Amino acid sequence: MPPSKGTGHPLRLLGVYALLLIVIYGLVYFTDAKTAAAKLGIDLQGGTRVTLSARTPDGNKPSQDSLKQAQQIIESRVNGLGVAGSEVVIDGDNLVITVPGQNGQQAKSLATTAKLYIRPVLQSGQQAAAGGLPGGPTGNTTPGLPLPGMTTPGTATPGAATPGKATPAPAPGAQKPSAANHAPQNRVFPADYQVPLAQDLNHQQAPTTPPTTPKKPTPSTTPKATTTPKPGTPAPTSAAPASTLSPAEQTKKAIADAKLIRQSTNPQIQQYALATLDCSKPDPLAGNDDPNLPLVTCATDGTGTYLLDKSRIDGQDIKDASASLDQQQSQWSVDLSFKHSDPWAKLTGDYVNQQIAFVLDSKVVSAPVVQQGPQQGGTTQITGHFNATTAKDLANQLKYGSLPLSFATSEAETVSATLGLSSLHAGLIAGAIGLLAVLLYCLLYYRMLGFLAGFSLVASGFAVYGIIVLLGRWINFTLDLAGIAGLIIGIGMTADSFVVFFERIKDEMREGRSFRSAVPRGWSRAQRTNLSGKTVSLIASAVLYILAAGQVKGFAFTLGLTTVLDVIVLYLVTSPLMMLASRSSFWAKPSVNGLGAVAQYARERKAAAGVPAGKEA
């Protein structure tokens, strides 16, 4: 009988699969000739585990709802890095981030970014750094691409005023600084001058010279000599000595002290804060500044200082941020869109030709100059001296808005891959034993047909490995122990497909058909059964991938991948090989194909029914 549809040209089908393998491994070796190794997960290659402790301004315990919201945002941020195989889990009042490979520090920086505000810049300056005064030009903006940007994301542009021009006054509705706000940045204060923290700094004129002689105390209030305050030193804000304060109380006190100086509305105190702010020291105010007050702060790289007005837009109003390349100018930029267009239009209209700062955790990550306003439509663009990496970094920092909590890194550790590699070797050995057992079973039960099944398994394995390598490069897919388990189970499912096919051939031969005619008929019946089973497996893999978390996703992904490739191998390898075998007199021998008992049963059945030998039913 003529072959069934789709099986008339087995050599062409085998050629298609061979071409597919050539394309896969051509991409493997031409996209990265250094290695053809798959990207491994944290349990196999090691990585970084970071524990973040939640901080609240009042020192109270964070709510579970806030932790869950923070977990979801941080997961989005980490995934935005293209890091597969990462996990963010809640552990008590902490969040634990596990990231494979070398992406730990980058993920850590995104995870600790808590508060995002957009503030107008009232004054800016530079701080000395090793090698001189670093800095860069501010970016430019154009209508329709509205907002310009920074030289480097995560690094605030110093943004000095244009030479020969006075610093523009804030727009109506913004805080109107006095002349002191525009005092020279290098204003000198006496070395022993300190602002009295215990007094209402926002309503007191700060002295311009230090007191030389303290007021003589009365006998009833004279303290011991050891506790006599130095002239001009701050009065204590708490009766309890610092040594008796708990860590939480010390943190609260440090935040309160920093707010008194760096968030004062007194112009002279603002200038004092600008002159004395040390950007090289840890910032107790990080993520705890009051958006409704001015802020004196640093750039994230510590080279710039800023006096900022109160927040005009909350970071949660940012809808999206992405890096893009202008092909004509070969220039990278960051495109921003806002959920509500009016606040941005008003802000850019009020501060044309002035800087606006994007402030993350109380530090300036970008302070571009608004070139034209108001900018309608809720879209803008930050331009500057970006490259692909810095543009994407800034876009990721701005994209995911604000966290409901501030976080501090309480523990960071490098995860060793020793246990994972041992488990990998054990898993590979188990997989090899399982594959060998399948091949031995096929050889014992189906004789030489078992070799065809083994060849199909090897062909499927080559395709799976090549695709996993490419996915590791393109989408950062990482292969972990759970993923290897999915691959091993996929091997068993592929063997099931051979068994179904071979048993359908036996059924046809029991009806009295020859091996040559039984193969195409058995394939026609087997493919429907196999497709039904593969569809169920693929649906189960998709549901498991959507609902699962962590490493279970890797198991579901590799299981679904092997299921799809199993179908491809059945049509492009297994079926064509069986069609070629059915047309060969060698493979038709019962001693070769192991179907002698089935053929003998068919002959006996025909003889009992009076059918002449050699005539098919």
Disulfide bonds with the S-S distance in Angstrom:
Cys279-Cys298 1.96
